[in-house]
Amino acid sequence: MTRATLRDVAAYAGVSHQTVSNVLNDHPSIRPTTRQRVMDAIRALDYHPNVAAKALRESRVTTLCCAFYGHSADEVADPYRNLVQSAFISEANAHGYNITTALLGGDRPGGFEGLRAAYMQRAFGGAVVVSTTLPPGRMRELAAWGLPTVLFDHEDPQGQLPSVTTDYAGGMAGLVAHLVSRGRRDLALVIPSDDFGSSAVLRREGFLAAARAHGVRSRIEAGAWSYEAGEAAFRRLWAGEDRPDAVLCGNDRMGAGALSAARALGVRVPEEVAVSGFDDFEFARYTAPSLTTIHVPHEAMARLAVRRLLSLLSGTAPPDEPPGCQLPVTLVPRESA
């Protein structure tokens, strides 16, 4: 089937092709009756504007890149990546842009070089780089290339690149305060001990500082960011006689694993031990018991990151705008704590 053109629409509606263009661009000079006739023709011919051709005529790139650094291509079920990527796409589309995705890996050969080559070939106009572990050297590279970049979930200590983050330390402090207010005095945090990304560090530091401030016992139990790690960590904590009365998990997946282990061991939650997560992914509402957690505004962060990138591309970013933007988190009390 031949694709309808703008001139086909003009002929069908009995107007000039410039009039059709004016209708598509919502020009105020078009009479309502003419606008209606053109819109009827568009629907009848199933006409869709050629956005790529329009961008080429205007020498404007209408694609943005969502680049995940340190994320495995095999983690297709990762709720974090799926949520933020969906929000990036939705916000970009709302502004007339498309999204292409890049998985840069940790030190995957050609990752950053490939990103730079694609940018130089005008495959995309700017990038949101998603990472909590991006090395300072990589940030300097991005700044040196002149690639319009916004960091997501990571701040640039040099302040060269704008960023969108959230208050991980404050979230952990809020969880500790919530648990202490309910009589918990012996707290264990399950989190990777060898992860020095900004998110992990802030969660650990926030937990330890808040426990000190409240005068309660604290300890770190090592565990990766997975359901299985949360399950195994809870079993280790419960195997000894020195058991905590609250187990805080670095994310919701670990929290769900801890709840599963407690259920299998016959441990009553929250009567014998409180359990919490962090992130507030949708499934946290449906665990048994439902998981107390910290809501991280991932969708709002992603949308803001896209808008900040678009302001860089258009040159409309206020000159006095601070490079780092931190959105607040929210405590979500549920049955597990």
C-alpha positions as CSV (number, residue, x, y, z in Angstrom):
1,M,0.0,0.0,0.0
2,T,1.4,3.4,-1.0
3,R,1.9,5.8,1.8
4,A,-0.2,9.0,1.5
5,T,1.8,12.2,1.1
6,L,1.1,15.8,2.2
7,R,0.2,16.7,-1.4
8,D,-2.3,13.7,-1.5
9,V,-4.0,15.2,1.6
10,A,-4.1,18.7,0.0
11,A,-5.7,17.3,-3.2
12,Y,-8.3,15.3,-1.2
13,A,-9.2,18.3,0.9
14,G,-9.1,20.7,-2.0
15,V,-6.6,23.0,-0.4
16,S,-2.9,23.9,-1.0
17,H,-0.1,21.8,0.5
18,Q,0.9,24.9,2.6
19,T,-2.6,25.0,4.1
20,V,-2.2,21.3,5.2
21,S,1.2,22.2,6.7
22,N,-0.3,25.1,8.6
23,V,-3.0,22.8,10.0
24,L,-0.4,20.3,11.1
25,N,1.6,23.1,12.8
26,D,-1.6,24.4,14.5
27,H,-1.3,27.8,12.8
28,P,-3.9,30.3,14.2
29,S,-4.8,31.7,10.7
30,I,-6.6,28.6,9.6
31,R,-10.4,28.8,9.6
32,P,-12.2,26.1,11.6
33,T,-14.1,24.7,8.6
34,T,-10.8,24.4,6.6
35,R,-9.1,22.8,9.6
36,Q,-11.9,20.2,9.8
37,R,-11.7,19.5,6.1
38,V,-8.0,18.8,6.3
39,M,-8.3,16.7,9.4
40,D,-11.0,14.6,7.7
41,A,-8.7,14.1,4.7
42,I,-5.9,13.1,7.0
43,R,-8.1,10.4,8.7
44,A,-9.5,9.2,5.4
45,L,-6.0,8.7,3.8
46,D,-4.4,7.5,7.0
47,Y,-1.7,10.1,6.6
48,H,1.3,10.2,9.0
49,P,3.8,13.0,8.7
50,N,7.4,12.0,7.9
51,V,9.1,13.2,11.1
52,A,12.5,12.0,9.9
53,A,12.3,14.0,6.7
54,K,11.2,17.1,8.6
55,A,14.1,16.8,11.0
56,L,16.5,16.4,8.1
57,R,15.1,19.5,6.4
58,E,15.5,21.4,9.6
59,S,19.0,19.9,10.3
60,R,17.6,18.9,13.7
61,V,18.3,15.5,15.3
62,T,15.1,14.2,16.9
63,T,16.6,11.2,18.7
64,L,18.0,11.0,22.2
65,C,20.1,8.3,23.7
66,C,19.4,6.5,27.0
67,A,22.8,5.0,27.9
68,F,23.0,2.4,30.7
69,Y,26.5,2.1,32.2
70,G,27.3,-1.0,34.2
71,H,24.0,-2.8,33.4
72,S,24.0,-6.3,32.0
73,A,22.2,-7.0,28.7
74,D,20.9,-10.2,30.3
75,E,19.0,-8.4,33.1
76,V,15.8,-8.0,31.0
77,A,13.6,-8.4,34.0
78,D,15.2,-5.6,36.0
79,P,12.3,-3.4,37.2
80,Y,14.6,-0.4,37.7
81,R,15.8,-0.4,34.1
82,N,12.4,-1.1,32.6
83,L,10.7,1.6,34.7
84,V,13.2,4.4,33.9
85,Q,13.5,3.5,30.3
86,S,9.8,3.5,29.8
87,A,9.6,7.0,31.4
88,F,12.4,8.3,29.2
89,I,10.6,7.1,26.1
90,S,7.3,8.6,27.2
91,E,8.7,12.0,28.1
92,A,10.8,12.1,24.9
93,N,7.9,11.2,22.7
94,A,5.8,13.9,24.4
95,H,8.3,16.4,23.1
96,G,8.5,15.0,19.6
97,Y,11.7,13.0,20.2
98,N,12.5,9.3,19.9
99,I,14.8,7.3,22.2
100,T,17.6,4.9,21.3
101,T,19.2,2.7,23.9
102,A,22.9,1.9,24.6
103,L,24.3,-0.6,27.0
104,L,27.8,0.6,27.8
105,G,28.7,-2.2,30.3
106,G,31.4,-1.7,32.9
107,D,34.5,-1.5,30.7
108,R,33.0,-3.2,27.7
109,P,35.4,-2.6,24.7
110,G,34.1,0.0,22.3
111,G,31.2,1.0,24.6
112,F,32.1,4.7,25.1
113,E,33.9,4.9,21.8
114,G,30.8,3.5,20.0
115,L,28.7,6.1,21.9
116,R,30.9,8.9,20.7
117,A,31.0,7.6,17.1
118,A,27.2,7.5,17.0
119,Y,26.9,11.0,18.4
120,M,29.4,12.3,15.8
121,Q,27.4,10.6,13.1
122,R,24.3,12.5,14.4
123,A,22.5,9.3,15.3
124,F,21.3,11.1,18.4
125,G,21.6,14.7,19.8
126,G,22.3,14.1,23.4
127,A,22.3,11.4,26.1
128,V,21.0,10.6,29.5
129,V,23.6,8.3,31.2
130,V,22.1,6.0,33.8
131,S,24.6,4.8,36.4
132,T,25.5,4.9,40.0
133,T,29.1,3.8,39.4
134,L,30.3,6.0,36.5
135,P,34.0,6.7,37.1
136,P,35.1,10.4,37.1
137,G,37.3,9.7,34.1
138,R,34.3,8.8,32.0
139,M,32.5,11.9,33.1
140,R,35.5,14.0,32.0
141,E,35.4,12.2,28.6
142,L,31.7,13.0,28.1
143,A,32.3,16.7,29.0
144,A,35.4,16.9,26.7
145,W,33.5,15.5,23.7
146,G,30.9,18.3,23.9
147,L,28.2,15.6,24.0
148,P,25.1,17.1,25.7
149,T,24.7,14.8,28.7
150,V,22.6,14.5,31.8
151,L,23.6,12.0,34.5
152,F,20.8,9.9,36.0
153,D,21.3,8.6,39.6
154,H,24.8,9.9,39.8
155,E,26.3,13.3,40.5
156,D,29.4,14.8,38.8
157,P,31.7,16.0,41.7
158,Q,33.2,18.5,39.3
159,G,29.8,20.0,38.4
160,Q,30.5,19.9,34.7
161,L,27.6,17.7,33.8
162,P,24.0,18.2,35.0
163,S,22.5,15.4,37.0
164,V,19.2,14.2,38.5
165,T,19.4,12.1,41.7
166,T,17.4,11.4,44.8
167,D,18.0,11.4,48.6
168,Y,19.2,7.8,49.3
169,A,20.8,8.7,52.6
170,G,17.7,10.6,53.8
171,G,15.5,7.6,52.8
172,M,17.6,5.2,54.9
173,A,17.5,7.7,57.8
174,G,13.7,7.8,57.5
175,L,13.5,4.0,57.6
176,V,15.6,3.8,60.7
177,A,13.5,6.5,62.5
178,H,10.4,4.6,61.5
179,L,11.6,1.3,62.9
180,V,13.1,2.9,66.1
181,S,9.7,4.6,66.8
182,R,8.2,1.1,66.8
183,G,10.6,-0.2,69.4
184,R,13.3,-1.8,67.1
185,R,16.7,-1.6,68.7
186,D,18.9,-4.1,66.7
187,L,19.0,-3.3,63.0
188,A,20.8,-5.2,60.2
189,L,21.2,-3.7,56.7
190,V,21.5,-6.2,53.8
191,I,23.4,-4.5,51.0
192,P,26.5,-5.2,48.9
193,S,29.6,-4.3,51.0
194,D,31.8,-4.0,47.9
195,D,29.6,-1.7,45.9
196,F,31.0,1.8,45.9
197,G,28.5,3.3,43.6
198,S,26.9,6.5,44.8
199,S,23.5,4.8,45.6
200,A,25.0,2.0,47.6
201,V,27.4,4.3,49.5
202,L,24.6,6.7,50.4
203,R,22.3,4.0,51.6
204,R,25.0,2.4,53.8
205,E,26.1,5.8,55.2
206,G,22.6,7.0,55.8
207,F,21.8,3.8,57.7
208,L,24.9,3.8,59.9
209,A,24.6,7.5,60.7
210,A,20.9,7.3,61.6
211,A,21.5,4.2,63.8
212,R,24.2,6.1,65.7
213,A,22.0,9.2,66.1
214,H,19.2,7.0,67.6
215,G,21.6,5.1,69.8
216,V,20.6,1.6,68.4
217,R,22.7,-1.3,67.3
218,S,23.6,-1.6,63.6
219,R,25.3,-4.1,61.4
220,I,25.9,-4.7,57.7
221,E,25.1,-8.1,56.2
222,A,26.6,-8.4,52.7
223,G,24.3,-9.3,49.8
224,A,24.0,-8.6,46.1
225,W,21.0,-6.6,44.7
226,S,18.9,-9.7,44.1
227,Y,15.9,-11.7,45.5
228,E,18.2,-14.7,46.1
229,A,20.8,-12.6,48.0
230,G,18.1,-11.2,50.3
231,E,16.8,-14.7,51.0
232,A,20.3,-16.0,51.7
233,A,21.2,-13.0,53.9
234,F,18.1,-13.4,56.1
235,R,18.8,-17.1,56.6
236,R,22.4,-16.3,57.7
237,L,21.1,-13.7,60.1
238,W,18.5,-16.0,61.6
239,A,20.9,-19.0,61.8
240,G,22.8,-17.5,64.8
241,E,21.6,-16.7,68.3
242,D,22.3,-13.0,67.9
243,R,19.3,-12.1,65.8
244,P,18.3,-8.6,64.8
245,D,14.8,-7.3,65.4
246,A,14.7,-5.5,62.1
247,V,16.2,-6.4,58.7
248,L,16.5,-3.5,56.3
249,C,17.2,-4.4,52.7
250,G,19.0,-2.3,50.1
251,N,16.3,-2.7,47.6
252,D,12.8,-4.3,47.2
253,R,14.0,-7.4,45.4
254,M,16.2,-8.2,48.4
255,G,13.3,-7.3,50.7
256,A,11.1,-9.8,48.9
257,G,13.7,-12.5,49.2
258,A,14.1,-11.8,53.0
259,L,10.3,-12.2,53.4
260,S,10.4,-15.5,51.5
261,A,13.1,-16.8,53.8
262,A,11.2,-15.7,56.9
263,R,8.1,-17.4,55.7
264,A,10.0,-20.6,55.0
265,L,11.6,-20.6,58.4
266,G,8.3,-19.9,60.2
267,V,9.5,-16.5,61.4
268,R,6.6,-14.1,62.0
269,V,6.9,-10.7,60.3
270,P,6.6,-8.1,61.8
271,E,6.0,-9.7,65.2
272,E,9.5,-11.3,65.6
273,V,11.4,-9.2,63.0
274,A,10.5,-6.2,60.9
275,V,11.6,-6.3,57.2
276,S,11.9,-3.3,54.8
277,G,12.9,-2.7,51.2
278,F,13.9,0.4,49.2
279,D,12.7,1.7,45.8
280,D,8.9,1.0,46.0
281,F,8.6,-1.0,42.9
282,E,5.0,-2.2,42.2
283,F,5.5,-5.7,43.4
284,A,6.3,-4.4,47.0
285,R,2.5,-4.0,47.5
286,Y,1.8,-7.6,46.7
287,T,4.3,-9.5,48.9
288,A,3.0,-11.3,52.0
289,P,3.1,-9.3,54.1
290,S,3.2,-6.2,52.0
291,L,6.7,-4.6,52.1
292,T,7.5,-1.4,54.0
293,T,9.8,0.6,51.8
294,I,11.1,3.9,50.6
295,H,9.5,5.4,47.4
296,V,12.1,6.6,45.0
297,P,10.5,8.8,42.3
298,H,12.2,7.0,39.4
299,E,9.6,8.1,36.9
300,A,9.7,11.8,37.9
301,M,13.5,11.6,37.9
302,A,13.6,10.1,34.4
303,R,11.1,12.7,33.0
304,L,13.1,15.6,34.6
305,A,16.4,14.2,33.1
306,V,14.9,14.2,29.6
307,R,13.6,17.8,30.1
308,R,17.0,18.9,31.3
309,L,18.7,17.3,28.3
310,L,16.2,19.0,25.9
311,S,17.0,22.4,27.6
312,L,20.7,21.8,26.9
313,L,20.0,21.0,23.3
314,S,17.8,24.1,22.8
315,G,20.1,26.4,24.8
316,T,17.3,27.4,27.1
317,A,18.8,26.1,30.4
318,P,19.0,29.0,32.9
319,P,22.7,30.0,33.3
320,D,22.3,30.0,37.1
321,E,20.6,26.6,37.3
322,P,22.6,24.3,39.7
323,P,24.1,21.3,37.9
324,G,22.7,18.8,40.5
325,C,19.0,18.3,41.1
326,Q,17.9,16.0,43.9
327,L,14.3,14.8,44.2
328,P,12.9,13.8,47.7
329,V,12.0,10.2,48.7
330,T,8.9,9.1,50.7
331,L,8.5,6.5,53.4
332,V,5.8,3.9,52.5
333,P,4.8,2.0,55.7
334,R,3.2,-1.3,55.0
335,E,2.6,-4.6,56.9
336,S,6.2,-5.9,57.1
337,A,7.3,-3.1,59.5
